[in-house]
Amino acid sequence: MSGTIDYGNLMHRAMRGLIQEVLKEVRDNGLPGAHHFFITFDTTHPDARLADWLKERYPTEMTVVMQHWYDNLEVDETGFGITLNFGDAPENLFVPYDAIQTFVDPSVEFGLRFETQENEDEEETEVEEDAAPPVKPDAEIVSLDSFRK
């Protein structure tokens, strides 16, 4: 065992598990209400699968939207597969969880962002409450003592 607890990697694993659970729920029951997702992922990830023309158009990263039309959503332990429509051309994609850079559901102002430092072993994680524009100002910390009688 090393001399430190790797909180960054533990958070990343937990956040990717959350994405997996959300996608399983959508696979089984569809997108509820106004929920929809913007998912940005690294197209250079060795396990990412997308059409050659998409890889040429998005050589480093791509953002996909799951909202009105998607098909063949498959969720497993390593990532998810989905068919999305690109200008009336359905294309199959496979996105590994490790390739996801952001996962945003603007309908409820929820977002996750995975940040990688120069050294990939040292990753920083941010959990955002409002990842969709407009961005809210930083939260203000209020002491509960001021409300006590």
VEXMIMI-723636 format. One record per residue: residue number from 1; x, y, z of N, C-alpha, C, O in turn; residue in one letter. Coordinates in steps of 0.05 Angstrom, whole numbers, plus 32768, in hexadecimal, padded with zeros to 4 digits. Layout:
{rec NUM; {X; Y; Z}; {X; Y; Z}; {X; Y; Z}; {X; Y; Z}; 'a'}
...
//
This chain:
{rec 1; {8011; 7FE8; 8000}; {8000; 8000; 8000}; {8012; 8019; 8000}; {8026; 801A; 800E}; 'm'}
{rec 2; {800A; 802D; 7FF0}; {801A; 8045; 7FEF}; {8016; 8056; 8008}; {8005; 8050; 8019}; 's'}
{rec 3; {8026; 806C; 800A}; {8024; 807D; 8021}; {800E; 8091; 8021}; {800A; 80A0; 8034}; 'g'}
{rec 4; {7FFE; 8092; 800B}; {7FE8; 80A5; 800A}; {7FCF; 8098; 7FFF}; {7FD0; 8083; 7FF1}; 't'}
{rec 5; {7FB8; 80A4; 8004}; {7F9F; 809C; 7FF8}; {7F9B; 80AB; 7FDF}; {7F9C; 80C4; 7FDF}; 'i'}
{rec 6; {7F96; 809E; 7FC9}; {7F93; 80AB; 7FAF}; {7F76; 80B4; 7FAB}; {7F66; 80A7; 7F9D}; 'd'}
{rec 7; {7F6E; 80CA; 7FB7}; {7F53; 80D3; 7FB6}; {7F4A; 80DA; 7F9A}; {7F33; 80D6; 7F93}; 'y'}
{rec 8; {7F5C; 80E5; 7F8A}; {7F55; 80EC; 7F6E}; {7F4B; 80D4; 7F5E}; {7F36; 80D6; 7F52}; 'g'}
{rec 9; {7F5A; 80BE; 7F5F}; {7F51; 80A7; 7F50}; {7F38; 809A; 7F5C}; {7F27; 8090; 7F4E}; 'n'}
{rec 10; {7F36; 809B; 7F77}; {7F1E; 8090; 7F84}; {7F05; 80A0; 7F7B}; {7EF0; 8095; 7F76}; 'l'}
{rec 11; {7F08; 80BB; 7F7A}; {7EF2; 80CC; 7F71}; {7EEB; 80C6; 7F54}; {7ED3; 80C4; 7F4C}; 'm'}
{rec 12; {7EFF; 80C4; 7F43}; {7EFA; 80BE; 7F27}; {7EEB; 80A4; 7F23}; {7ED8; 80A2; 7F14}; 'h'}
{rec 13; {7EF3; 808F; 7F32}; {7EE4; 8076; 7F31}; {7EC8; 8078; 7F3A}; {7EB6; 806D; 7F2D}; 'r'}
{rec 14; {7EC3; 8087; 7F4F}; {7EA8; 808B; 7F59}; {7E97; 809B; 7F45}; {7E80; 8094; 7F41}; 'a'}
{rec 15; {7EA3; 80AF; 7F39}; {7E94; 80BF; 7F26}; {7E8D; 80AF; 7F0D}; {7E78; 80B2; 7F01}; 'm'}
{rec 16; {7EA0; 809F; 7F04}; {7E9B; 808E; 7EEC}; {7E85; 8079; 7EF3}; {7E75; 8072; 7EE2}; 'r'}
{rec 17; {7E85; 806F; 7F0C}; {7E70; 805D; 7F14}; {7E55; 806A; 7F14}; {7E41; 805E; 7F0D}; 'g'}
{rec 18; {7E54; 8084; 7F1C}; {7E3B; 8093; 7F1B}; {7E31; 8095; 7EFE}; {7E1A; 8091; 7EF9}; 'l'}
{rec 19; {7E43; 809C; 7EEC}; {7E3C; 809E; 7ED0}; {7E31; 8083; 7EC6}; {7E1D; 8082; 7EB8}; 'i'}
{rec 20; {7E3E; 806D; 7ECD}; {7E35; 8053; 7EC5}; {7E19; 804D; 7ECF}; {7E08; 8043; 7EC1}; 'q'}
{rec 21; {7E14; 8054; 7EE9}; {7DF9; 804F; 7EF4}; {7DE4; 8060; 7EE6}; {7DCE; 8056; 7EE1}; 'e'}
{rec 22; {7DEA; 8079; 7EE0}; {7DD7; 808A; 7ED3}; {7DD1; 807F; 7EB7}; {7DB9; 807E; 7EAF}; 'v'}
{rec 23; {7DE5; 8076; 7EA9}; {7DE1; 806C; 7E8E}; {7DD2; 8051; 7E8E}; {7DC2; 804C; 7E7C}; 'l'}
{rec 24; {7DD6; 8041; 7EA3}; {7DC6; 8028; 7EA6}; {7DA9; 802F; 7EA9}; {7D97; 8022; 7E9D}; 'k'}
{rec 25; {7DA3; 8043; 7EBA}; {7D88; 804B; 7EBF}; {7D7B; 8055; 7EA5}; {7D64; 804F; 7E9F}; 'e'}
{rec 26; {7D8A; 8065; 7E95}; {7D7F; 806F; 7E7C}; {7D7B; 8058; 7E68}; {7D68; 8057; 7E59}; 'v'}
{rec 27; {7D8E; 8045; 7E68}; {7D8B; 802E; 7E56}; {7D71; 801E; 7E5D}; {7D63; 8016; 7E4B}; 'r'}
{rec 28; {7D6C; 801B; 7E77}; {7D55; 800B; 7E7F}; {7D3A; 801A; 7E7E}; {7D25; 800E; 7E79}; 'd'}
{rec 29; {7D3B; 8034; 7E82}; {7D22; 8043; 7E85}; {7D1F; 805C; 7E73}; {7D0B; 8069; 7E74}; 'n'}
{rec 30; {7D34; 8062; 7E64}; {7D33; 807A; 7E53}; {7D3A; 8093; 7E63}; {7D3D; 8092; 7E7C}; 'g'}
{rec 31; {7D3E; 80A9; 7E55}; {7D44; 80C3; 7E62}; {7D2A; 80CE; 7E6E}; {7D17; 80D3; 7E60}; 'l'}
{rec 32; {7D2A; 80D3; 7E88}; {7D12; 80DE; 7E95}; {7D10; 80FD; 7E91}; {7D25; 810A; 7E91}; 'p'}
{rec 33; {7CF8; 8106; 7E8E}; {7CF3; 8123; 7E8D}; {7D05; 8132; 7E79}; {7D08; 812A; 7E62}; 'g'}
{rec 34; {7D11; 8147; 7E83}; {7D22; 8158; 7E72}; {7D3F; 8151; 7E73}; {7D50; 815E; 7E67}; 'a'}
{rec 35; {7D46; 813B; 7E80}; {7D62; 8133; 7E83}; {7D6E; 812E; 7E67}; {7D61; 8123; 7E55}; 'h'}
{rec 36; {7D87; 8136; 7E64}; {7D97; 8131; 7E4C}; {7DB4; 8135; 7E53}; {7DBA; 8143; 7E67}; 'h'}
{rec 37; {7DC6; 8129; 7E44}; {7DE2; 8128; 7E4B}; {7DF3; 8133; 7E35}; {7DEF; 812E; 7E1E}; 'f'}
{rec 38; {7E07; 8143; 7E3D}; {7E1E; 814B; 7E2C}; {7E36; 813B; 7E37}; {7E3D; 813F; 7E4E}; 'f'}
{rec 39; {7E41; 812B; 7E26}; {7E58; 811A; 7E2E}; {7E70; 8120; 7E1C}; {7E6F; 811B; 7E04}; 'i'}
{rec 40; {7E85; 812B; 7E28}; {7E9D; 8131; 7E19}; {7EB1; 811A; 7E1F}; {7EB6; 8113; 7E36}; 't'}
{rec 41; {7EBD; 8110; 7E0A}; {7ED0; 80FA; 7E0E}; {7EE9; 80FD; 7DFC}; {7EE8; 810A; 7DE8}; 'f'}
{rec 42; {7EFE; 80EF; 7E04}; {7F18; 80EF; 7DF6}; {7F16; 80DB; 7DDF}; {7F14; 80C3; 7DE3}; 'd'}
{rec 43; {7F16; 80E5; 7DC6}; {7F14; 80D4; 7DAF}; {7F2E; 80C5; 7DA9}; {7F2E; 80B2; 7D99}; 't'}
{rec 44; {7F44; 80CC; 7DB7}; {7F5D; 80BE; 7DB3}; {7F60; 80A6; 7DC6}; {7F74; 8097; 7DC4}; 't'}
{rec 45; {7F4E; 80A3; 7DD9}; {7F4F; 808D; 7DEC}; {7F50; 8073; 7DDC}; {7F41; 806F; 7DC9}; 'h'}
{rec 46; {7F62; 8060; 7DE3}; {7F66; 8048; 7DD3}; {7F4D; 8036; 7DD1}; {7F4A; 8027; 7DBE}; 'p'}
{rec 47; {7F3B; 8038; 7DE4}; {7F23; 8027; 7DE3}; {7F0A; 8036; 7DD8}; {7EF5; 8029; 7DD6}; 'd'}
{rec 48; {7F0D; 8050; 7DD2}; {7EF6; 805E; 7DC6}; {7EF2; 8054; 7DAA}; {7F05; 8051; 7D9B}; 'a'}
{rec 49; {7ED8; 8050; 7DA3}; {7ED2; 8047; 7D88}; {7EBE; 805B; 7D7B}; {7EA9; 8060; 7D86}; 'r'}
{rec 50; {7EC6; 8066; 7D64}; {7EB4; 8078; 7D55}; {7EBC; 8076; 7D38}; {7ED2; 806E; 7D31}; 'l'}
{rec 51; {7EAA; 807E; 7D27}; {7EAE; 807D; 7D0A}; {7EC7; 808E; 7D02}; {7ECD; 80A2; 7D0F}; 'a'}
{rec 52; {7ED5; 8085; 7CEE}; {7EED; 8093; 7CE5}; {7EE8; 80B0; 7CDF}; {7EF8; 80C2; 7CE6}; 'd'}
{rec 53; {7ED1; 80B6; 7CD2}; {7ECC; 80D2; 7CCB}; {7EC7; 80E3; 7CE4}; {7ECD; 80FB; 7CE4}; 'w'}
{rec 54; {7EBC; 80D7; 7CF9}; {7EB9; 80E6; 7D12}; {7ED4; 80EB; 7D20}; {7ED9; 8100; 7D2B}; 'l'}
{rec 55; {7EE5; 80D6; 7D1F}; {7F00; 80D9; 7D2B}; {7F10; 80EE; 7D1C}; {7F20; 80FD; 7D28}; 'k'}
{rec 56; {7F0D; 80F0; 7D01}; {7F1B; 8104; 7CF2}; {7F10; 8120; 7CF9}; {7F1F; 8133; 7CFB}; 'e'}
{rec 57; {7EF6; 8122; 7CFD}; {7EEA; 813C; 7D03}; {7EEF; 8144; 7D20}; {7EF1; 815C; 7D26}; 'r'}
{rec 58; {7EF2; 8131; 7D32}; {7EF7; 8136; 7D4F}; {7F10; 8127; 7D57}; {7F0D; 8112; 7D64}; 'y'}
{rec 59; {7F27; 8130; 7D4F}; {7F40; 8120; 7D54}; {7F48; 811D; 7D71}; {7F58; 810B; 7D77}; 'p'}
{rec 60; {7F3F; 812F; 7D83}; {7F48; 812D; 7D9F}; {7F31; 8129; 7DB2}; {7F33; 8119; 7DC5}; 't'}
{rec 61; {7F1B; 8137; 7DAE}; {7F04; 8134; 7DC0}; {7EEA; 813A; 7DB1}; {7EEA; 8147; 7D9C}; 'e'}
{rec 62; {7ED4; 8130; 7DBD}; {7EBA; 8132; 7DB0}; {7EA5; 8134; 7DC6}; {7EA7; 8127; 7DDA}; 'm'}
{rec 63; {7E91; 8145; 7DC1}; {7E7A; 8146; 7DD3}; {7E62; 813B; 7DC5}; {7E5B; 8144; 7DB0}; 't'}
{rec 64; {7E55; 8128; 7DD2}; {7E3C; 811C; 7DC7}; {7E25; 8124; 7DDA}; {7E29; 8129; 7DF2}; 'v'}
{rec 65; {7E0D; 8124; 7DCE}; {7DF5; 812B; 7DDD}; {7DE2; 8114; 7DDD}; {7DDB; 810A; 7DC7}; 'v'}
{rec 66; {7DDA; 810B; 7DF4}; {7DC4; 80F7; 7DF6}; {7DAB; 8106; 7DFF}; {7DA9; 810F; 7E15}; 'm'}
{rec 67; {7D99; 8108; 7DEC}; {7D80; 8117; 7DF3}; {7D69; 810B; 7DE4}; {7D5C; 80F9; 7DEF}; 'q'}
{rec 68; {7D62; 8115; 7DCD}; {7D49; 810D; 7DBF}; {7D4B; 80F1; 7DB2}; {7D39; 80E1; 7DB4}; 'h'}
{rec 69; {7D62; 80EC; 7DA4}; {7D64; 80D3; 7D96}; {7D7F; 80C6; 7D9C}; {7D94; 80D2; 7D98}; 'w'}
{rec 70; {7D7E; 80AE; 7DA5}; {7D95; 809D; 7DA8}; {7D8B; 8080; 7DA7}; {7D73; 807C; 7DAB}; 'y'}
{rec 71; {7D9C; 806D; 7DA1}; {7D93; 8052; 7D9E}; {7DAA; 803F; 7DA8}; {7DC1; 8048; 7DAA}; 'd'}
{rec 72; {7DA3; 8027; 7DAD}; {7DB6; 8012; 7DB4}; {7DC9; 8019; 7DCB}; {7DE1; 8014; 7DC9}; 'n'}
{rec 73; {7DBE; 8025; 7DE0}; {7DCF; 802C; 7DF7}; {7DD6; 8012; 7E05}; {7DC5; 8004; 7E10}; 'l'}
{rec 74; {7DF0; 800D; 7E06}; {7DFB; 7FF6; 7E15}; {7E0E; 7FFF; 7E29}; {7E20; 8010; 7E23}; 'e'}
{rec 75; {7E0C; 7FF6; 7E42}; {7E1C; 7FFF; 7E58}; {7E2A; 7FE7; 7E64}; {7E1E; 7FD3; 7E6B}; 'v'}
{rec 76; {7E45; 7FE8; 7E66}; {7E53; 7FD3; 7E73}; {7E67; 7FDE; 7E87}; {7E66; 7FF6; 7E8D}; 'd'}
{rec 77; {7E79; 7FCE; 7E91}; {7E8C; 7FD6; 7EA6}; {7EA1; 7FEA; 7E9C}; {7EAD; 7FF8; 7EAD}; 'e'}
{rec 78; {7EA7; 7FEA; 7E82}; {7EBD; 7FFB; 7E78}; {7EB4; 8014; 7E6A}; {7EC3; 8027; 7E67}; 't'}
{rec 79; {7E9B; 8014; 7E61}; {7E91; 802C; 7E52}; {7E75; 8027; 7E48}; {7E67; 8014; 7E50}; 'g'}
{rec 80; {7E6C; 8038; 7E35}; {7E52; 8035; 7E2A}; {7E53; 8037; 7E0B}; {7E63; 8047; 7E00}; 'f'}
{rec 81; {7E41; 8028; 7DFF}; {7E3E; 8029; 7DE2}; {7E23; 8036; 7DDC}; {7E10; 8033; 7DEB}; 'g'}
{rec 82; {7E22; 8045; 7DC6}; {7E09; 8053; 7DBF}; {7E09; 805A; 7DA2}; {7E1E; 805D; 7D95}; 'i'}
{rec 83; {7DF1; 805B; 7D96}; {7DEE; 8064; 7D7B}; {7DE2; 8080; 7D7C}; {7DCD; 8084; 7D88}; 't'}
{rec 84; {7DF0; 8093; 7D70}; {7DE6; 80AF; 7D6F}; {7DE4; 80B8; 7D52}; {7DF0; 80AD; 7D40}; 'l'}
{rec 85; {7DD4; 80CD; 7D4F}; {7DCF; 80D7; 7D34}; {7DE1; 80F0; 7D2E}; {7DE0; 8103; 7D3D}; 'n'}
{rec 86; {7DF1; 80EE; 7D1A}; {7E02; 8104; 7D11}; {7DF9; 810D; 7CF6}; {7E01; 8102; 7CE1}; 'f'}
{rec 87; {7DE8; 8122; 7CF5}; {7DDE; 812C; 7CDB}; {7DCF; 8117; 7CCB}; {7DD6; 8112; 7CB4}; 'g'}
{rec 88; {7DBC; 8109; 7CD8}; {7DAD; 80F3; 7CCB}; {7DBE; 80DB; 7CC4}; {7DB6; 80CB; 7CB4}; 'd'}
{rec 89; {7DD5; 80D9; 7CD0}; {7DE6; 80C1; 7CCC}; {7DEB; 80B4; 7CE8}; {7DFB; 80BD; 7CF7}; 'a'}
{rec 90; {7DDC; 809E; 7CEE}; {7DE0; 8091; 7D08}; {7DFC; 8084; 7D08}; {7E05; 8077; 7CF6}; 'p'}
{rec 91; {7E0A; 8088; 7D1F}; {7E25; 807D; 7D22}; {7E26; 8070; 7D3E}; {7E1C; 807A; 7D52}; 'e'}
{rec 92; {7E34; 8059; 7D3F}; {7E39; 804B; 7D58}; {7E52; 8056; 7D65}; {7E66; 805B; 7D57}; 'n'}
{rec 93; {7E51; 805A; 7D7F}; {7E68; 8063; 7D8E}; {7E6C; 8051; 7DA6}; {7E59; 8045; 7DB0}; 'l'}
{rec 94; {7E85; 804E; 7DAF}; {7E8A; 8042; 7DC9}; {7E9C; 8056; 7DD8}; {7EB1; 805D; 7DCE}; 'f'}
{rec 95; {7E93; 805E; 7DEF}; {7EA2; 8071; 7E00}; {7EAA; 8064; 7E1A}; {7E99; 805E; 7E2A}; 'v'}
{rec 96; {7EC4; 8060; 7E1E}; {7ECD; 8055; 7E37}; {7ECA; 806A; 7E4D}; {7ECD; 8082; 7E48}; 'p'}
{rec 97; {7EC3; 8061; 7E65}; {7EC0; 8074; 7E7B}; {7EDA; 8084; 7E80}; {7ED9; 809B; 7E86}; 'y'}
{rec 98; {7EF1; 8077; 7E7C}; {7F0A; 8084; 7E7F}; {7F0F; 809A; 7E6B}; {7F20; 80AB; 7E6F}; 'd'}
{rec 99; {7F00; 809A; 7E55}; {7F04; 80AF; 7E40}; {7EF2; 80C7; 7E46}; {7EF6; 80DC; 7E39}; 'a'}
{rec 100; {7EDF; 80C5; 7E58}; {7ECC; 80DB; 7E5D}; {7EDB; 80F2; 7E6B}; {7EE9; 80EE; 7E7F}; 'i'}
{rec 101; {7ED8; 810A; 7E5F}; {7EE3; 8122; 7E6B}; {7ECF; 8132; 7E7A}; {7ED4; 813E; 7E8F}; 'q'}
{rec 102; {7EB6; 8134; 7E6F}; {7EA0; 8141; 7E7D}; {7E86; 8132; 7E78}; {7E82; 8126; 7E63}; 't'}
{rec 103; {7E75; 8133; 7E8C}; {7E5A; 8127; 7E8B}; {7E48; 813C; 7E97}; {7E4A; 8142; 7EAF}; 'f'}
{rec 104; {7E35; 8147; 7E87}; {7E25; 815D; 7E90}; {7E07; 8157; 7E8B}; {7E00; 814E; 7E75}; 'v'}
{rec 105; {7DF6; 815C; 7E9E}; {7DD9; 815B; 7E9B}; {7DCF; 8177; 7EA1}; {7DCA; 817D; 7EB8}; 'd'}
{rec 106; {7DCD; 8188; 7E8C}; {7DC6; 81A4; 7E91}; {7DA9; 81A7; 7E9C}; {7DA3; 81BD; 7EA6}; 'p'}
{rec 107; {7D98; 8193; 7E99}; {7D7C; 8196; 7EA2}; {7D7B; 8198; 7EC0}; {7D68; 81A4; 7ECB}; 's'}
{rec 108; {7D8F; 818E; 7ECE}; {7D90; 8190; 7EEB}; {7DAA; 819D; 7EF5}; {7DB1; 819C; 7F0D}; 'v'}
{rec 109; {7DB8; 81AA; 7EE3}; {7DD1; 81B8; 7EE9}; {7DE4; 81A6; 7EF8}; {7DF0; 81AE; 7F0C}; 'e'}
{rec 110; {7DE9; 818E; 7EEC}; {7DFB; 817B; 7EF8}; {7E12; 8176; 7EE4}; {7E0D; 8174; 7ECC}; 'f'}
{rec 111; {7E2A; 8175; 7EEE}; {7E40; 816F; 7EDC}; {7E58; 8163; 7EEB}; {7E5D; 8169; 7F02}; 'g'}
{rec 112; {7E66; 8152; 7EDC}; {7E7F; 8147; 7EE6}; {7E95; 814E; 7ED2}; {7E91; 814D; 7EBA}; 'l'}
{rec 113; {7EAC; 8155; 7EDC}; {7EC3; 815A; 7ECA}; {7EDB; 814B; 7ED5}; {7EE2; 814D; 7EEC}; 'r'}
{rec 114; {7EE8; 813C; 7EC3}; {7F00; 812D; 7ECA}; {7F18; 813C; 7EBE}; {7F1A; 8140; 7EA6}; 'f'}
{rec 115; {7F29; 8145; 7ED0}; {7F41; 8154; 7EC6}; {7F5A; 8144; 7ECA}; {7F5D; 8136; 7EDF}; 'e'}
{rec 116; {7F6B; 8144; 7EB6}; {7F84; 8135; 7EB8}; {7F9B; 8149; 7EB8}; {7F9C; 815B; 7EA6}; 't'}
{rec 117; {7FAD; 8146; 7ECA}; {7FC5; 8157; 7ECC}; {7FD9; 814D; 7EB7}; {7FD4; 8139; 7EAA}; 'q'}
{rec 118; {7FEF; 815B; 7EB4}; {8005; 8152; 7EA2}; {800D; 8136; 7EA9}; {8011; 8125; 7E97}; 'e'}
{rec 119; {800F; 8130; 7EC3}; {8015; 8115; 7ECB}; {7FFA; 8106; 7ED0}; {7FEC; 810D; 7EE2}; 'n'}
{rec 120; {7FF4; 80F3; 7EBF}; {7FDA; 80E6; 7EC0}; {7FD5; 80D7; 7EDA}; {7FBE; 80D1; 7EE0}; 'e'}
{rec 121; {7FEA; 80D2; 7EE9}; {7FE6; 80C4; 7F03}; {7FDA; 80D7; 7F18}; {7FCF; 80CE; 7F2B}; 'd'}
{rec 122; {7FDD; 80F1; 7F14}; {7FD3; 8104; 7F26}; {7FBB; 8112; 7F19}; {7FBF; 8126; 7F0B}; 'e'}
{rec 123; {7FA3; 8108; 7F1E}; {7F8B; 8113; 7F12}; {7F7C; 8124; 7F26}; {7F7B; 811D; 7F3E}; 'e'}
{rec 124; {7F70; 813A; 7F1D}; {7F60; 814B; 7F2E}; {7F43; 8148; 7F25}; {7F3E; 8147; 7F0D}; 'e'}
{rec 125; {7F31; 8147; 7F38}; {7F15; 8143; 7F32}; {7F05; 815B; 7F3B}; {7F0A; 8165; 7F51}; 't'}
{rec 126; {7EF2; 8164; 7F2B}; {7EE0; 8178; 7F33}; {7EC4; 816E; 7F30}; {7EBD; 8161; 7F1C}; 'e'}
{rec 127; {7EB3; 8174; 7F43}; {7E97; 816E; 7F41}; {7E89; 8188; 7F3F}; {7E8B; 8199; 7F52}; 'v'}
{rec 128; {7E7A; 818D; 7F2A}; {7E6E; 81A6; 7F25}; {7E50; 81A4; 7F2A}; {7E43; 8190; 7F22}; 'e'}
{rec 129; {7E45; 81B8; 7F37}; {7E28; 81B9; 7F3A}; {7E1B; 81C6; 7F22}; {7E03; 81C0; 7F1C}; 'e'}
{rec 130; {7E29; 81D7; 7F14}; {7E1E; 81E5; 7EFD}; {7E33; 81E5; 7EE6}; {7E43; 81F7; 7EE4}; 'd'}
{rec 131; {7E32; 81D0; 7ED6}; {7E46; 81CE; 7EC0}; {7E3A; 81DA; 7EA7}; {7E49; 81DD; 7E93}; 'a'}
{rec 132; {7E21; 81E1; 7EA6}; {7E14; 81EC; 7E8F}; {7E13; 820B; 7E91}; {7E0F; 8215; 7EA7}; 'a'}
{rec 133; {7E16; 8219; 7E7B}; {7E14; 8236; 7E7C}; {7DF8; 823E; 7E85}; {7DE6; 822F; 7E7F}; 'p'}
{rec 134; {7DF3; 8254; 7E92}; {7E08; 8266; 7E9C}; {7E15; 825A; 7EB5}; {7E08; 824D; 7EC5}; 'p'}
{rec 135; {7E2F; 8260; 7EB9}; {7E3D; 8256; 7ED0}; {7E37; 8268; 7EE8}; {7E38; 8280; 7EE6}; 'v'}
{rec 136; {7E30; 825B; 7EFE}; {7E29; 8269; 7F16}; {7E43; 8273; 7F24}; {7E58; 8266; 7F21}; 'k'}
{rec 137; {7E42; 8289; 7F33}; {7E5A; 8291; 7F41}; {7E61; 827D; 7F57}; {7E51; 826C; 7F5E}; 'p'}
{rec 138; {7E79; 827F; 7F61}; {7E82; 826D; 7F76}; {7E6F; 826E; 7F8E}; {7E64; 8283; 7F94}; 'd'}
{rec 139; {7E6C; 8257; 7F9B}; {7E5A; 8256; 7FB2}; {7E65; 8266; 7FC9}; {7E7D; 8269; 7FCC}; 'a'}
{rec 140; {7E53; 8271; 7FD9}; {7E5A; 8280; 7FF1}; {7E57; 826E; 8009}; {7E43; 8260; 800B}; 'e'}
{rec 141; {7E6A; 826E; 801B}; {7E69; 825D; 8033}; {7E5C; 826E; 8048}; {7E65; 8284; 804F}; 'i'}
{rec 142; {7E47; 8263; 8054}; {7E38; 8271; 8069}; {7E3A; 8261; 8082}; {7E35; 8249; 8082}; 'v'}
{rec 143; {7E40; 826E; 8098}; {7E42; 8261; 80B2}; {7E27; 825B; 80BC}; {7E16; 826D; 80BD}; 's'}
{rec 144; {7E22; 8243; 80C5}; {7E08; 823C; 80D1}; {7E03; 8249; 80EC}; {7DED; 824B; 80F5}; 'l'}
{rec 145; {7E19; 8251; 80F8}; {7E17; 825F; 8112}; {7E05; 8278; 8111}; {7DF8; 827F; 8124}; 'd'}
{rec 146; {7E06; 8285; 80FA}; {7DF6; 829E; 80F7}; {7DD8; 8299; 80F7}; {7DC9; 82AB; 80FC}; 's'}
{rec 147; {7DD0; 827F; 80F3}; {7DB3; 8279; 80F3}; {7DAA; 826D; 810D}; {7D92; 8269; 8112}; 'f'}
{rec 148; {7DBD; 8267; 811F}; {7DB5; 825B; 8139}; {7DAB; 8271; 814C}; {7DB4; 8288; 814B}; 'r'}
{rec 149; {7D99; 8269; 815D}; {7D8E; 827D; 8171}; {7D98; 8276; 818C}; {7D92; 8284; 81A0}; 'k'}
//
